[in-house]
Every structure is written in C-alpha cells, then in structure tokens.
Amino acid sequence: MTGISNLPEIDFSAAHYRKAPLSTLAGYAKRFKLARSERGVEILDYDLCRDVIVNRRFGTAHPGLMALLGMPEGPALHYKRHSISFHNRGETRRRLRVPLTTLMSPKSSEQFRNGIRQVVHETLASLPRDRPIDLIAALCDPIPSRVYCYWVDAPMADADFIARSSHIVQQVHTRNPETTQAVTESFKALLEYVDRRIKAVRQAPSDSLLSQLIRAAETGQLSEDDLRNWVVKLAEANTDNSSHQIAIAVIELSSRPEIWAMLARDPSLVPQALREVMRYHPRSLSTSRETLEDVNLAGVSLPEGTAVFANIGAAYWNENYFPNPDQFDINRPDKPAHLNFGGGVFSCIGRFAVTIEIEEVIAYMVAHFPALRITKSVFSHSAMFTSVTALAAVLDG
Ligand code: HEM
C-alpha cells in the first residue's frame, strides 16, 4: 500500500488543462487511476469514480468546504448545516430526500413537462432573430430561473434575482475564501425571499411543486425548517448548473450542422443527443466526497477526512469504457451508466426535470432556428465545472 504523497500530481491551473481539459484528463487516466492535486485526491478511472460516488465509506464534503471558506455563524451557515448537503448517509438524509425524490421522480418530473415547455416557448418566441444576441442573458439564465418561478408559483419577474443568486452561491465550489462574503449575503437574501414565497403560497395553494412540498410539511414529512431549506436548495442548485449545461448543449449541437438538421427532422433523437453532449462535454467535471474512515482505495491509503474527487470528465473520456471518446457520437450505447448527476444517496434531485428542460430547449431550437449561427462562444474549465462565459448567436443565421 502506498500513501497520498507518492501519487502523481495534477495541476488544474496548467495551460494544457485550461486549453483542452477533457483530452488532458484522458491522458492522465491512461497513465494512472489516482492522483493528487491542491484540493485533494483525484480519481480518474470510471469504475473507481463510481465506487467512490456510491460507496458508504465516502460521505459529503460540504462541511469541510464551509470550514475551508470560513463561512461565519449566521443564517447562511445555519441553512447549510441543516440542509441536505451536510448530512451523511443515515436516517436524516433518507427522511429529507424522500419527499423530493418522490416529487421529482422520472414520472413526477414528466408532469412538469408542459409547464417547462410553456416557459421555453414564451422565452424563445420573443427573441430577435436577425442580429447577434447574448444567449446567456436571453436563454440560458432565464429558462432555469423561470422554471424555478413556475415551481414556486412566483412572478416571472423574480427570475433575474433567482439566476443571480444561484450563480453567486455556487461560487462555494471555487474553494476561494474571497467569495465567502458574497455567498453568505446571497444565501441570506434567498432565505428571506423563500420565506415570503412560502407565506404567499400558503395563502393561495395550487398544484405547484411548492404547494406539494408545503403539503408534505403539513403531513409531518418535513419540518418547517426542512421545507424552507429545500426551497432554498432548489434555487441554489438549479440555475447555475442548468444554465451552463444548456449553453454547452447549444454550442456542441449547433456547431455540428448535420446533427442539428437531423434533430429537426427527427426530434425523438434529442434525448440521446443530449446524453452524448453530457458525456462529451459535461457541466460537472467532478463531484466531491470525503473519506468517513481510513480507506484503502486501489492500494492507496486514504486517512479519514481526506477530500476525494471523482473526475467524471476523465471517466467519460476513458477509451476503456467509451471507445473513441473524442468522437461525438449520438448513437453510443447507454452503458456504462452516466455519472453527470453523481449517484446513490447523494445523487442530483433535479436530474430528470433538468433533462426534460434541456430536451425542450433543444427541440424548440432545432425546429425554429434551423440556421442558427454561433458568433461567439467562450468556455472556461475549472477542476469542478465546465462553464460558458460568453455565448452569442444569430438565430436566423
Ligand atoms: C444540468 C444541470 C445540473 C447538473 C449538471 C447537476 C449536477 C449535480 C451533481 C453532480 C450533484 C452531486 C451528486 C453527487 O455527488 O452524487 C448534484 C446534486 C444536487 N442537485 Fe443537481 N445538477 C443539475 C441541476 C439541478 C437542478 C435543476 C436541481 C433542482 C431542481 C438540482 C438539485 C440538486 C440537489 C438538491 C443536489 C444535492 C442532492 C443531495 O445532496 O442529496 N440539480 N447535482
């Protein structure tokens, strides 16, 4: 058995990673299954990534992350401590997840499709088509934040605030203490917003997601604090990830005109095309865990409390699991399973709903903007995420 200090080192700030992250990760994965970096231990092999994601000896890394950021005592830290993110496997995590996994199961998420489709149509139908427009401001941010407004029965005018807040609070994943103050203030504003929403929906119940969550609280499945924390969590996790993943999908699909045209001819191919987008260029390049005890992983000794990162991007570009990984192929088999939304008891609650959301965006765009032409696109890759920092296009080409 060997120790962490003997592992090869990865530098995510190196120019070659910034320039070509997926092929750089694939190159690392050819040479070693485990590595170390500034943030902790890096897992590069698909099977080991899956193991770390679902194995009970690995738990949530959020408490460690908040300590690293030095989040001060107050409403934001109180929220974090009591939200799903701080709980490891066990009764509390199970109890907290059940109402949400029920309301956002594959079948239940399908019930949102019409509402999501309406948001997509209203957002896209009003866009100017003959000149370059900023697609992040016009499409990628508004759609998930308006879907959130639809879920919580809020006026669509609130969507800007939701999008802004989600982008700010997700900065925790930069692991940079300089973001702590902005994140803390943004969580406080979100908590106050959510309190007002819950009060308003209690006075005028409907069949919205929030009304259904309120009913779960009234039947004792969730406490008042749990209810509030979930509504904040949905805002936190929703827009930022979804906005970037929508942008990645628009870029990867529209820059391949033959695929864009094929999807317009046969929209039933959209789900498998989106699946390949998420493999070829995932939003989540890694997901984090912490060892809950001393662990021997592939002959490497990881002491309790070690920060461990499952590199989803490296796993997706490993030719032993995904042949010719640098080729964009919408006809790949659906095995091995995707890791885009993590897995097991920590898996993404919104994965089915957001998949529907992006499918609806792409289905609308291929049908209505067959000649869409990207005029500017800029990617940025951290160890954790693929981000799209600029995206402009002429919808009518
Ligand atoms: C394309 C967009 C999205 C991506 C790529 C994404 C990805 C992820 C990933 C990788 C995780 C961690 C899973 C793990 O480590 O096992 C996660 C967790 C989570 N996601 Fe998402 N997500 C997206 C959209 C959403 C949306 C729209 C929602 C809510 C409606 C959501 C709610 C959550 C929640 C609540 C968790 C924490 C689950 C827990 O700790 O039990 N996500 N997501």
Residues whose N, C-alpha, C, O or C-beta is under 5 A from the ligand:
A	BS01	HEM	I84 S85 K233 L234 A237 N238 N241 S242 Q245 R283 S284 T287 S288 N340 F341 G342 G343 V345 F346 S347 C348 I349 G350 V354
